[in-house]
């Protein structure tokens, strides 16, 4: 029959008591050793200080000097009597056991037992007579004592030793002080043990309530299951309490949000890093989520664009919190925009190829019929006007193939909706684009937003019933300048501009749906992608302050530090 196991709270209680007992034993032992050492040092210091004071007394120095000058053991009462008065008064006032004064041969001049005067001391005086102080625990004629021995110097000079002073304190005094220290320390240890037992009992009782009687094995199994589920999800998961405090997260969510591990529990410090680092927009989504159904939004967190889905959780009709799942759509959206730009350029290149084939056929026909002069003039015209007729005004100032193809493609699509796209005459790019996908993504998004702004502004003033056939609504101008490896670009339009309150928010989170086109210069995914891509290359995208004095709309500027390579190097290769 299996042996019944103790409850979880009982095991915790016993473990705590064992830790408390061991800790108290160690602490008590350490403090007992320290207290004993401290009491011993105090006693030794007292004996040494008393001996030093007695050794420098003028009467003591005079008496020892005179006794050392006489034959051994023949010091008269005129010498010993004053010294006995000094040592007797000292013993009576300080509580020491004895204070013995000797000459330079170790013969006692004073002693509590007058019969020992004139005899050699029972313990060796060599250290003191050699000019060195010492503190020892020794047994003499008065029992075991802590004694200090200090040399006495002659009154004639301060270098000649003429005797010693030996001061003793009974070891029983030291033992009494140690017992008093240990008694206090033991009382404190017993009191601490009692407090620890009471605290452990209270903690065990609360633990039973909090765990609902679930043991550690069951809790461990639940934690393993939870961890397996969270790690098995490709999406980020954030759990919140009913008041919006994060209580749980998996590693994917922490990686997407760029935060440290989210602390569990709602009693944590409001200023804890876990709360401060969770973006406010995600917490707000959880609080705004409906009781039934889900709330979905795209949000910008750092350089990432995340699809967040917030769902509230209720139990017995009472809200107990919510869950927010996060999916990284940055790469998908970036690739989609890059593919869109590449598709536009491919369409323009196909058009160029078709037009170029037609012109080759024309040249071939002229040469075949012998009209070489007409063929020469026709080719000269092609060289002056470019390979294909393009709706982009001023594009001939650009020779970079990727930028030219992008502008020709965007010019064609802009012309289809009644917007004129042009390149300013002061544009000049001599190098070649290093990262055509990213450069065309940024410029393509800015041009698309500008075209949309122009059309939206024009449609707002014309009404829904206006005839849009062959109508030119406005203009979009692009300025491109290359300086070494740096590429600078400015895209301006004749749209309605951007309100001052929207200067920063236009680069924030937005929507990306076919039914909700952005009327105000990209309050959506496009500008967020532009800024993210530019930052990845060490550049930036920003809104130009104020309205353009000529066009009257809005302008966006781009700076990419390493977007271009030297055109001459490409030619040599």
C-alpha positions in Angstrom: 0.0 0.0 0.0 1.5 3.4 -1.0 2.6 5.6 1.8 0.4 8.7 2.1 2.2 11.9 1.2 2.1 15.0 3.2 0.1 18.0 1.9 1.9 20.7 0.0 1.4 23.3 2.7 2.8 20.9 5.4 5.9 20.2 3.3 6.4 23.9 2.8 6.0 24.5 6.5 8.6 21.8 7.5 11.0 23.0 4.9 10.7 26.6 6.1 11.2 25.5 9.7 14.3 23.5 8.8 15.8 26.5 7.0 15.0 28.7 9.9 16.6 26.4 12.4 19.8 25.9 10.3 20.0 29.6 9.6 19.6 30.5 13.3 22.2 27.9 14.3 24.7 29.3 11.9 24.0 32.9 12.8 24.0 32.2 16.5 27.3 30.4 16.2 28.9 33.2 14.2 27.7 35.9 16.6 28.7 33.8 19.6 32.2 33.5 18.3 32.3 37.2 17.4 30.8 38.2 20.8 33.3 36.0 22.7 36.2 37.5 20.7 34.9 41.0 21.4 34.7 40.5 25.1 38.1 38.9 25.2 39.6 41.8 23.3 38.0 44.3 25.6 39.4 42.5 28.7 42.9 42.4 27.2 42.7 46.0 26.1 41.7 47.0 29.7 44.6 45.1 31.2 47.1 46.6 28.7 45.9 50.1 29.1 46.1 49.9 32.9 49.6 48.5 32.8 50.7 51.3 30.4 49.3 53.9 32.7 51.0 52.5 35.7 54.4 52.1 33.9 54.6 55.8 33.0 53.8 57.0 36.5 56.8 59.1 37.7 56.7 57.5 41.2 56.8 54.0 39.6 59.7 54.9 37.3 61.6 56.4 40.2 61.0 53.5 42.5 62.0 50.9 39.9 65.1 52.9 39.0 66.2 53.1 42.6 65.5 49.4 43.3 67.4 48.3 40.3 70.5 50.2 41.6 70.4 48.3 44.8 71.4 44.6 45.4 68.7 42.1 44.4 65.9 41.7 47.0 67.3 44.5 49.3 65.0 47.4 48.3 64.1 49.3 51.5 60.7 50.3 52.6 61.2 53.9 51.4 61.1 52.6 47.9 58.3 49.9 48.2 55.9 51.8 50.4 54.9 54.5 47.8 54.6 51.8 45.1 52.3 49.6 47.3 50.0 52.6 47.9 49.8 53.2 44.2 49.0 49.6 43.3 46.5 49.1 46.2 44.6 52.2 45.1 44.6 51.0 41.5 43.2 47.6 42.4 40.5 49.1 44.6 39.4 51.6 41.9 39.7 49.6 38.7 38.7 46.1 39.8 41.9 44.4 38.6 43.2 41.3 40.5 46.8 42.5 40.9 49.3 45.1 39.8 52.9 43.9 40.3 55.9 46.2 39.9 59.4 44.7 39.6 63.0 45.8 39.1 65.2 45.0 36.2 65.8 41.5 37.6 62.2 40.5 37.9 62.1 40.9 41.7 58.7 42.0 43.0 58.5 45.4 44.6 54.7 45.2 45.0 52.2 42.3 45.4 48.7 41.9 46.9 50.3 39.2 49.1 53.1 41.0 51.0 55.0 37.7 51.6 55.8 37.6 47.9 57.5 41.0 47.9 61.2 40.6 47.3 60.8 37.3 45.4 61.1 36.8 41.6 57.8 36.8 39.7 56.2 33.4 38.9 55.8 34.0 35.2 58.7 35.0 32.8 59.4 38.8 32.7 61.8 38.5 29.8 59.5 40.0 27.2 58.9 43.2 29.2 62.5 43.5 30.4 63.5 43.3 26.7 61.4 46.4 26.1 58.3 44.6 24.5 54.7 44.7 25.6 52.7 41.4 25.9 49.2 40.2 26.7 48.8 36.6 27.8 46.5 34.2 29.5 48.6 32.5 32.3 48.4 30.9 35.7 50.4 32.4 38.5 50.2 32.7 42.3 46.8 34.3 42.1 45.3 31.8 39.7 44.5 32.0 36.0 44.4 35.6 34.7 44.5 37.7 31.6 47.7 39.7 32.2 49.4 42.5 30.5 53.2 43.2 30.9 54.7 46.5 30.1 58.3 47.7 30.5 59.3 50.5 33.0 61.9 52.9 31.7 64.6 54.7 33.8 64.1 58.2 35.0 67.5 59.0 33.6 66.5 58.2 30.0 63.7 56.6 28.0 65.7 53.7 26.6 66.9 51.8 29.7 64.5 49.3 31.1 64.5 49.2 34.9 61.6 46.9 35.5 58.1 45.8 34.5 54.5 46.3 35.3 52.3 43.2 35.3 48.5 43.8 35.5 46.1 40.9 35.8 42.3 40.4 35.5 40.7 37.1 36.7 39.5 34.8 33.9 36.3 34.4 35.9 35.4 38.0 35.1 35.9 37.2 31.4 33.8 34.1 31.7 31.0 36.0 33.3 31.0 38.6 30.5 30.9 35.7 27.9 27.9 34.0 29.7 26.0 37.3 29.7 26.6 37.8 25.9 25.6 34.2 25.2 22.4 34.6 27.3 21.3 37.6 25.3 22.2 36.0 22.0 20.3 32.8 22.9 17.2 34.8 23.9 17.2 36.6 20.6 17.6 33.3 18.7 14.6 31.7 20.5 12.5 34.8 19.8 13.5 34.7 16.1 12.6 31.0 16.0 9.2 31.7 17.5 8.5 34.4 15.0 9.6 32.2 12.2 7.3 29.4 13.3 4.3 31.7 13.5 5.1 33.2 10.1 5.5 29.8 8.5 2.1 28.7 9.9 0.4 31.8 8.5 2.1 31.3 5.2 1.1 27.7 5.0 -2.5 28.5 5.7 -2.5 31.2 3.0 -0.8 28.8 0.6 -3.5 26.3 1.0 -6.1 28.9 0.1 -4.2 30.3 -2.9 -3.4 26.9 -4.4 -6.9 25.4 -3.7 -5.2 22.4 -2.3 -3.3 21.7 -5.5 0.1 20.1 -4.8 3.4 21.0 -6.4 3.3 18.0 -8.8 -0.1 19.2 -10.2 1.2 22.8 -10.4 4.4 21.6 -12.2 2.3 19.6 -14.7 0.1 22.7 -15.3 3.1 24.9 -15.8 4.7 22.4 -18.3 1.5 22.2 -20.3 1.1 26.0 -20.4 4.8 26.4 -21.4 4.4 23.8 -24.2 1.3 25.5 -25.6 2.9 28.9 -25.5 6.2 27.8 -27.1 4.3 25.8 -29.7 2.5 28.9 -31.1 4.1 30.8 -33.9 2.1 33.9 -32.9 2.9 36.1 -29.9 0.5 35.8 -27.0 -0.1 38.4 -24.2 -2.5 37.8 -21.4 -3.9 40.7 -19.4 -5.9 41.1 -16.2 -9.3 42.8 -16.3 -7.7 46.2 -15.6 -5.1 45.9 -18.4 -2.1 44.6 -16.4 0.0 42.1 -18.4 0.1 38.7 -16.6 1.6 36.3 -19.1 3.5 36.3 -22.4 5.4 33.9 -24.5 8.9 34.5 -26.0 7.5 35.3 -29.4 5.5 38.2 -28.0 8.5 39.5 -26.1 10.6 39.3 -29.2 8.1 41.1 -31.3 7.6 43.9 -28.8 11.2 44.1 -27.8 10.5 43.9 -24.1 11.9 41.9 -21.2 9.9 39.0 -19.6 6.5 40.3 -18.4 6.0 39.8 -14.7 3.0 37.9 -13.6 0.5 39.2 -11.0 -1.6 42.3 -10.6 0.0 43.4 -7.2 3.3 44.4 -8.8 4.7 47.9 -8.7 2.9 50.2 -11.2 6.3 51.5 -12.3 7.7 48.0 -13.0 9.5 47.7 -16.3 7.1 45.0 -17.5 4.1 47.4 -17.4 6.0 50.4 -18.7 7.5 48.5 -21.7 4.2 47.0 -23.0 3.0 49.4 -25.7 0.0 51.4 -24.6 -1.8 50.8 -27.9 -1.9 47.0 -27.2 -3.2 47.5 -23.7 -5.8 49.9 -25.0 -6.9 47.3 -27.6 -7.5 44.7 -24.9 -9.7 47.2 -22.9 -11.6 48.3 -26.0 -12.3 44.7 -27.2 -16.0 43.7 -27.3 -17.4 41.2 -24.9 -18.2 38.9 -27.8 -16.0 38.8 -30.9 -12.5 40.1 -31.5 -10.8 43.5 -32.2 -8.2 43.5 -35.0 -5.8 46.3 -35.8 -2.4 46.8 -37.4 0.0 48.5 -35.0 3.5 49.8 -35.3 6.0 48.7 -32.6 9.5 50.0 -33.3 10.4 48.9 -36.8 7.7 46.1 -36.9 4.2 46.2 -38.3 2.0 43.7 -36.2 -1.5 42.4 -36.7 -2.9 42.4 -33.2 -6.1 40.6 -32.3 -7.7 41.3 -28.9 -10.3 39.0 -27.3 -11.9 39.5 -23.8 -12.3 36.5 -21.6 -15.3 36.2 -19.2 -16.2 33.6 -16.6 -19.8 33.4 -15.3 -20.5 36.7 -16.9 -17.7 38.5 -15.2 -14.7 39.7 -17.1 -11.4 38.1 -16.0 -9.1 39.7 -18.5 -8.2 39.3 -22.1 -5.7 37.8 -24.6 -3.9 39.7 -27.4 -2.3 37.7 -30.2 0.4 39.3 -32.3 1.5 38.3 -35.8 4.4 40.0 -37.6 3.4 41.2 -41.0 6.4 43.4 -41.6 8.1 41.1 -44.1 4.9 40.3 -45.9 3.9 43.9 -46.3 7.4 44.9 -47.3 7.6 42.2 -49.9 4.1 43.1 -51.2 5.2 46.7 -51.7 8.5 45.7 -53.3 6.6 43.4 -55.6 4.2 46.2 -56.5 7.1 48.5 -57.4 8.9 45.8 -59.3 5.7 44.9 -61.2 5.2 48.6 -62.1 8.8 48.8 -63.4 8.4 45.5 -65.3 5.2 46.9 -66.9 7.1 50.0 -68.0 10.0 48.0 -69.3 7.6 45.8 -71.3 6.1 48.9 -72.8 9.6 50.2 -73.6 10.5 46.9 -75.2 7.4 47.0 -77.4 8.0 50.5 -78.4 11.7 49.8 -79.0 10.8 46.8 -81.2 8.4 49.0 -83.3 11.2 51.6 -83.8 13.7 48.9 -84.8 11.2 47.7 -87.4 10.9 51.2 -88.7 14.7 51.6 -88.9 15.0 48.2 -90.5 12.3 49.2 -93.1 14.0 52.5 -93.9 17.4 50.8 -94.4 15.9 48.0 -96.4 14.3 50.5 -98.8 17.6 52.4 -99.1 16.4 55.5 -97.2 19.5 55.7 -95.2 19.2 59.5 -94.6 15.7 59.1 -93.2 16.9 56.2 -91.0 19.8 58.4 -89.7 17.5 61.3 -88.9 15.0 58.9 -87.2 17.8 57.4 -85.0 19.0 61.0 -84.1 15.4 61.8 -83.0 15.3 58.7 -80.9 18.6 59.6 -79.2 17.3 63.1 -78.4 13.9 62.1 -77.1 14.7 58.9 -75.3 13.8 55.3 -75.9 10.1 55.8 -75.4 7.6 58.5 -75.1 6.9 58.9 -71.3 4.2 60.9 -69.5 6.9 62.0 -66.9 8.0 65.6 -67.7 11.7 66.2 -67.3 12.7 62.6 -66.9 15.5 63.0 -69.5 17.7 64.5 -66.7 17.8 61.0 -65.1 20.0 58.3 -66.5 19.9 55.8 -63.5 17.9 52.9 -64.9 16.0 51.8 -61.8 14.9 55.3 -60.9 13.9 56.1 -64.4 11.9 52.9 -64.8 10.1 53.5 -61.5 9.2 57.1 -62.5 8.0 56.0 -65.9 5.8 53.3 -64.4 4.4 55.7 -61.7 3.9 58.4 -64.4 1.8 56.0 -66.5 -0.4 55.1 -63.5 -0.6 58.7 -62.4 -1.7 59.8 -65.8 -4.5 57.2 -65.8 -6.1 59.0 -62.8 -5.5 62.5 -64.1 -2.3 63.5 -62.2 0.8 64.9 -63.9 4.1 63.5 -62.7 7.3 65.4 -63.3 11.0 65.5 -62.4 12.4 68.9 -61.4 15.1 70.3 -63.7 17.6 70.5 -60.9 17.6 66.8 -60.3 20.9 64.9 -60.9 21.9 61.3 -60.0 25.3 60.1 -61.3 25.7 56.8 -59.5 23.8 53.6 -59.6 21.2 52.4 -57.0 22.6 49.7 -54.7 19.4 48.4 -53.2 16.8 49.0 -55.9 14.0 47.1 -54.1 14.2 49.3 -51.0 14.8 52.5 -52.9 11.9 51.9 -55.2 9.7 50.8 -52.3 10.2 54.2 -50.5 9.9 56.4 -53.6 7.0 54.4 -54.9 5.0 54.7 -51.7 5.6 58.4 -51.5 4.6 59.0 -55.1 1.4 56.8 -54.7 0.4 58.7 -51.5 1.0 62.0 -53.3 -1.1 61.0 -56.3 -3.9 59.8 -54.0 -3.8 63.0 -52.1 -4.1 65.1 -55.3 -7.0 63.0 -56.6 -8.8 63.0 -53.3 -8.5 66.8 -52.9 -9.7 67.3 -56.4 -12.7 64.9 -56.0 -13.7 66.7 -52.8 -14.0 70.0 -54.7 -15.8 68.6 -57.9 -18.5 66.4 -56.3 -19.4 62.9 -57.1 -21.1 63.7 -60.4 -18.2 65.5 -62.0 -17.0 64.3 -65.5 -13.5 62.9 -64.9 -12.7 62.1 -68.6 -9.4 63.6 -69.7 -9.3 65.8 -66.6 -5.9 66.8 -65.0 -6.5 67.1 -61.3 -3.0 68.3 -60.2 0.7 67.7 -60.2 3.3 65.7 -58.4 6.9 66.7 -58.6 10.0 64.6 -57.7 13.4 66.0 -57.0 16.3 63.5 -57.0 19.9 64.4 -56.0 22.9 62.2 -55.6 26.0 63.2 -53.6 28.6 60.5 -53.5 26.9 57.4 -52.0 24.0 59.5 -50.6 20.6 59.8 -52.3 18.3 62.8 -51.5 14.7 62.9 -52.7 11.7 65.2 -52.3 8.2 64.4 -53.4 5.7 67.3 -53.4 2.1 67.5 -54.7 -0.8 69.9 -55.2 -3.1 68.1 -52.8 -4.7 69.5 -49.6 -1.6 69.1 -47.5 -1.3 67.7 -44.0 -2.8 69.2 -40.9 -0.3 70.4 -38.3 -1.8 67.9 -35.8 -1.1 65.0 -38.1 2.6 65.7 -38.6 3.8 62.9 -36.4 0.8 60.6 -36.5 1.0 60.0 -40.3 3.9 57.7 -39.6 2.1 55.8 -36.9 -0.2 52.8 -37.1 -2.9 52.7 -39.8 -5.2 50.4 -41.8 -4.6 48.6 -45.0 -7.9 47.7 -46.7 -9.3 48.3 -50.1 -12.4 50.0 -48.7 -10.5 52.4 -46.5 -8.0 54.3 -48.8 -6.1 56.9 -46.9 -7.0 60.4 -48.0 -4.4 62.3 -45.9 -1.0 61.3 -47.1 -0.6 57.8 -45.9 -2.1 57.4 -42.4 -1.5 53.7 -43.1 1.0 51.0 -43.8 2.9 52.7 -46.6 4.6 55.5 -44.7 5.4 53.2 -41.8 7.2 50.8 -44.2 9.0 53.8 -45.8 10.4 54.9 -42.5 11.3 51.4 -41.3 13.1 50.7 -44.6 15.0 54.0 -44.5 16.1 53.5 -40.9 17.4 50.0 -41.7 19.8 51.7 -44.1 20.7 54.5 -41.7 18.5 57.0 -43.4 15.2 58.8 -42.7 11.9 59.9 -44.1 10.2 63.0 -42.9 7.4 65.5 -43.7 8.6 68.9 -44.9 7.4 71.7 -42.6 4.8 74.0 -44.0 3.2 74.0 -47.5 5.1 74.2 -50.7 5.0 77.8 -51.9 4.4 76.8 -55.6 2.4 73.6 -55.5 0.6 74.4 -52.2 0.3 70.8 -51.1 2.6 68.6 -48.9 6.1 67.4 -49.3 8.1 64.4 -48.1 11.9 64.2 -48.0 14.1 61.1 -48.1 17.8 60.7 -47.1 19.5 57.4 -47.8 23.3 57.5 -46.9 24.5 54.4 -48.8 21.9 54.1 -51.6 24.3 54.8 -54.5 27.5 53.4 -55.9 30.1 55.1 -58.1 28.9 54.8 -61.7 32.5 54.8 -63.0 33.3 51.7 -60.9 30.4 49.9 -62.5 31.6 50.8 -65.9 35.1 49.5 -65.2 33.7 46.2 -63.9 
